[in-house]
Amino acid sequence: MSGDVRSESSAARHDSRITVLVHRLVVVQPDELPALLAAFATLFCMFFSYTILRPIRDTMGITSGVEKLPYLFWGTFIGMLAVQPVYGWLTSRFRRPVFLPWVYAFFTANLLIFYLWFNLQQDHTWIARTYYVWVSVFNFFIVAVFWSLMADVFTREQAGRMFGFIAAGASTGGLLGPLVAGRLAVPLGTINLLLISAALLAGSLIFMKRVIHWHQHFGAGARGVEVNTPLGGHMLAAFHQVIRSPYLLGIAVFVILLSSVSTFLYLEQQAYVAKVFATRDERTRFFSDVDFWVQGFSLLTQLFLFGRLYKWIGLRALLVSVPLIMTAGYAIFALLPTFAVLVVVFAVRRVGEYAITRPSRDSLYTVCTREEKYKAKSLIDTFIYRGGDATSASAFQLLTSGLGFGPAGVAWTGAGLSAIWLAIALALGKAHERVDPLHLGEGRAQRQLLGQAQSIE
């Protein structure tokens, strides 16, 4: 019995140390702590899983030919087009505790299918192309589902305090993923890494269920707000929501410009990597190394800066910061179009997106209705984002192959897109600040977006 007492005492001290550490990093109430940690763990396992897959995806993209990448982007867009109505039907017909875990279980099963496919077929050309498209769909879909849940679980005030810390789960998992992929790819074999990724994704499902349980029993559900009813509507409701709302249209334009700025840099980097590194293993190592440092700097920013910056300068300034940095970054690359400068600018963009733009963008949805959080948000974060990818990839191909633009010409075009992105970010920040919190229900439709249309247009 004394042994049990000592064991319980040791566990209590361990929990206390975790609590003290978390309180030093984020402002959180005692009753919010279980949800905060479970949300962090969900995103940690999810990104640990994804960032094992990402270096392999980027390598396979080059293997199938850099000139084929725009077609793979369009393949991803078509995949999103096929998946979005299915997701809309699920949200309309099933309760959240039912369909959200099944989304993660579905993608876990997909990883196991790819593992078998790679082992059963010797020619990997079309498997590699299918895998590239699938990973791109998979990443955006599971992340969109997660942040839809976060925007529903937490209030606007809680989002400002806790979203930065929760987003750090992505960078923590993202820090370990490239490390594992880089160290184990040779001894275990690249294909066997899919099994590790599948196990981690299954782990994220378990932690997601704990978040849902907290929301039901200690969050809005405990205050008498119904949180588990199906959302209703039809499978294409998300399209109507975005078209009817100037606020959501503004977010959609913001996302299209974000994806365009990112895609131009990504394709330029892929072209350089294909020239600089001769073998597949060297390219995988390069992508893994870049991922590791990007996730490391993102983690530091999320843990120690985002929550404080949100409090000190507000959401509008955070939304504007990365477009401003990218306008300057593209201009620098236009003046000094070298591989080293490109890698730094692309890495800075990724750190800014993960640590600042992503949690800031997700905070915009805290003033939306519950149905918009699950339907319109998913549409914007997946279908519209990948649509921006596909069109900007074709635009990149037109500029480089059709019009003969070199790296400097592409960079000046990117700087112009970043400047427009900056203007949209400023308008969205103003629109969000004009929402009257007194008119917000707990995830209901009662809200007033004062002067919203004028701000965004």
N, C-alpha and C positions, 0 to 999 in steps of 0.2 A: 504493500500500500504506500509505503514511504517513497518507493521508486516512482509510483504513479504521480504522487504529489510533486516530487522534484521535476518530473517530466512536464507536468502541467505548468509549474512555475517557470520553467525554462521557455516553454512555448509562449507564455504570457509576456515574458521579457522580450522575446523575439518580436512578437506582434507590436509591443510598445515601441521598440526601436524603429520598426517600419513606419509606425504612425508618426513618430517624431520626425523622421526623415522626410516623409511626405508633406508634413505641415511646414517644413522649412522651404519646400519647393513650390507649394501651391496653397492658396487660401481655400480651405475645405472644412465644412462642418462635420462633426462626428458621424451623423446619420448619412452623410453623402459618401463617406470613405469607402464602404464596400462597393458601391456602384462605380466610383472613380477607379479603384484598383482593378475591378473586373473589366471595365472598358479598356483600360491601359493594357491588360493582359490579352484581351481579344485582338487588339490592333497589333500588339507585339508578335503574337503567334502568326497572325495573318501575313504581316510583312516579312517575318522570318521565312515563311513559306514562299512568298512571292519573290524575294530577292535572291533566293537560291535559283529560281527559274529564270530571272531576268538576264544575267550574263550569257546564259545558254541561248536565250531568245535572240539577243543582239548579235551573237556570233552566227547563228543560223540565218539571220537576215542578210548578213554579208555573204555567207556561203552560197545562198541562192542567187546572189548577184545584187550589187548596190542599185543597178538600174531597175531591178524588179521591186524595190522597196515601195514606190508609190502604189503599185498594184496590190501589195500586201496591206497597205493602209486602206485602200478601197475594200479589200476583202474583210478587214476588221470592221469597217463602217457597215458593210452588208450584214455581217454577223450581228452587230448591234441592232440593225433594223429588224432582223429576225427575232432577236431575243426580247426586245422592248415590249411588244404586244403581249408576249407570254408573261412577262413580269407584271404588266398592267392587269392582266386577268387574275394572276395570283393575289395581288393586293386587293382586288375588288371582291374576291370570293372567299378568301381564307383569313383567319385571325393571324396577327403578327407572330405569336409564339409558335404557330404551325408553319408558316411559309418561310420565315427567315432562316431557321435551322436547316430546312430542306434545300435552300439555295446553296448553303455552304456544303451540305452533304453531297449535292449534285456535282459541284466542282471537285470535291475530293475524289469522287468516283471517276471523274474525267482524268485525273492524274494517273490513277491506276490503269485506266484504259490506254493512255499514252505509253506507260511503262511496258505494257504487253505488246503494243503495236511496234515500238522500237525494237523489241527483242525478237519479234516474229518475222519482220520484214528486213531484208538486207539493204535495199535501196531506200535511203532516208530523204531523198530530195523532196518529195511531196509531203512526207511526214513533217519535215522541217518547216515547210511553208505553212502547213496546217497548224503546227505547234506555235509558230510565230503569231498567227492570227488569233489562235485560242488564248494564248497568254495575254495578249492585248485586251481581249474582251473580258477575260477572267479578272484581270487586275482592276479595271474600272468598275466592273459590276459589283464585286465583293466590297470594294471601298465605298462605292455609292450606297450600297445597302447598309453598311456600317454607319456612315455619317447621317443617313436618313434616320436611323434608330437613335443616334446621339441627339439630333435636333429635336426628336420627339421626347426623349427621356428627360433632357435637361432644359431648364428655362433659359431665357435670354441672359439673365444675370449670372446663372451658373455657367453658361457657355463662356462668358468673358473670363471667369475665374479658372475654369477647368479644361477648356478645349486645348489649350497649349500643352498642358501636362499629358492629356490623353493622346494628342498627336505625337508626343515624344515616344509613345509605344511603337509607332511606325519606324522611327529612326533607330530605336534600340534594336528592334527585330531586324531592321534593314542594315544595321551595323554588323550583325552576326551572320546574316545570310551570305553576303559576298565572301566573308571570311571562311565560312564552311565550304562554300562552292569552290573557292580557290585552293583550299587545303585538301579537300577530299575528292576532287574531280579525278585526279590521276590514280590514287590508290583504290578508290571505290568504283570508279567509272562514272562518266557523266549521267548515263541513263539511270543508275541506281540512286542518284540524288533525288529523283522524282518521288521515291518512296519516303525519304525524309521529309520532303515538302508536303506530301499527303498527310503524314502523321501530324505535322504542325498545324495544318489547316483544320484537321479534325479537332485538335486541341482548342483552336479559336472558337469553334462551335460550342464547346463546353462552357467557356467563359461568357460567350454571348448569352447563353441561357441564364446565367447568373445575373446579368444586367437586366434581362427581361423580368426575371423574378423580383429583383429589387424594385423595378418600376411598378410592378403590380401590387406589391405589398408595403412599400415604403415611400414610393414616389407619388405620381398622380393617382394611381389606383387606390392608394391608401386614403386619399382625400376625397374619394367618391367619384373621381373622373373615370369614365369608361375608356379603357386603353386597349381592349382586346377584340373589339368588334371589327368585322371586315370593313374596309373603307368604302365599299360599294362603287357605283359608277361602272363604266365600261372600259375595255382594255386600251382604248385610245384616248382616255380622258386626259392623260398627261399633255398631249399635244394641244388640246383645247385650253387647258390651264395656262400654258405658256403663251399661246397666241392672245388670250384675253387679258393678260396681266402685263402692263408696261414694266412693272418691277421685275417679274420673272423674265421678260424679254431682255431687260437690261443685263440680268445675270447671264442669260444665254449668249448675248453678244460679248460680254466679258470673257466667257469661257472659250468662245470661238477665237478671239484674239490671243488669249493665253496659249491655246493649242497651236496656233499659227506661229507665234514667236518661238515656241518650243520645237516645233517640227522643222523649221528652217535650220535651227542650230543642230538638231539631231541628225538630219540628213547630211549637213556639211561635215559633221564629225565622222559619220559613217564612211563618207568618201575619203577623208584623210586617213582613217584607220585602215581601210582596205589597201592604201598605198604604203603606209608606214610599217604595218605588221604583215608578215608573209604567211604565217600559219594560223590555224584555228585556235590552237592552244595559247599562242601569244595574244591573240585578240581577246579571248576569254579572260586571261589574266589581267589585261589592261582594263577591260570593263569592270571586273571584280574590284580592282584597286581603286578605280574612280568611284564606284559605288560605296566602297568602305569609307573613303574620306568625306564624300557627300553626306552620308548618313551620320557620320561622327559630328560634323559641324552642325547639321540639322538638329541633332539631339541636344547639343549644348544650347542652341538658340531656343529650342522649345522648352527646355527645362528651366533656363535661367533668365530668358529675355521676354518671350511672347506675353506671358501673363502681366508682367510689369509694363511692357510697352502698351498693351491694350488699355491698361489703367492710366498711364501717363499721357499718351498721345491720341488714344481712341481708335476705333475701327477704321474710320475714313483714312487716316494717315497710314495705317498698316496696309490697307488695300492699294493705296497709291505707291507705296515704297518700292515694291518689286518692279512694276512697270517703269518707274523712274530709273531704277538701277539698270534695267535691261535696255532702255533707250541709250544710256551712256555706254553700256557694255558693247552693244552692237556698233556704236560709233567708233569705239576703240579698236574693235576687230576690223572695221572697214579701213582704218588708218594703218593697222598692223596685222594684216591677214596671215598669221602664222598658226601652226598647229598648237603650239603652247598657249597662245592667247585664246584660241578657240576653246580648248579644254577648260581653261580657267573660267571663261565667260559662261560656258555651258554648265559647269559645276556650280557657279554662283547662282545661276538661274534655278537649278534644281534645289539647292539649299533654300533659296527664297521661297520657292513654291511649297516645299514640304513644311518648312518651319513657320512661314508667315502667311502666304497666300491661301493655302489650303484651309487652315483653321479659320482664317478671316472670312473666306468665301462661305464656309459652312455656317458661320455665325449669321450670315445674311438670312438664312432660312428659319432662324428661330422666331421670326415674326410672321411666318407663313402658317397656313392652316395645316392640320395633321395630314389631310389628303395630299396637299401640295408637297409636303416634306417627303412623302413616299413615292409619289407618282411624278410630279414635275421635276423634282430634284434629281431623281434617278434618270429621267429622260435627258436633262441637261448635262449631268455628270458622265453619262455614257454615250448615248446616241449623238447628241449635239457636239460633245467634245471630240468624238471620233470622226464625226462629219467634218469638223474643223481640221482635224489631222489629214483626212483624205484630200480635201480641196486644197489645203496649203501644200501637201506633197506634190499634187499635180501642178500647182503654181510654181513650186520650186523647180520641177522638171521643165516647165515652160521657160522659166528665166534662164536656167543653165544650158539646157539642150536646144531650146528653140531660139532664144534671144542672145545666147552666148555670154550671159553674165558670169563673171568670175566671183571669187569669194568676197571681194570688196563690194561689188554691185549687189550681191545677195544681202550683205550686211547692212548697206544703206536702206534697202527695202525693209529689212527687219527693224531697223531703227524707226522708220516711219510707222510701221505697224505697232511698235511699242508705244509710240507717242499717242496714237489713237486709243490704245489700251489704257493708257494713263488717264485720258479724258473720261472714258467710260467708268473707270474705277472711282474717280472723283464724284461723278454723278450718282453712282450707286451708294457711295458712302453718305452723301447728302440725303438721298431718299430713305435710307435705313434710319438715319437720325431723326427724321420727321415723323416716324411712327409713334403714335401715342400709346404708351404702355398700358394706360387705363382701359383701353379698348381691347386688350388682348385677353382672350380666354386661355385656358390650359390646353393649347393645341387646337382651339376652335377658330371659327372664321371671323370673329369679331375684331376687326382692326381698321384703322384709318391710315391710309398712306397719303398724307397731306402733300399736295403738289407733286405727287409721284411721277405722273406722266411728263410734266414739264421738266423735272430734274433729269430724267433719263433721256428724253428726246433732245 
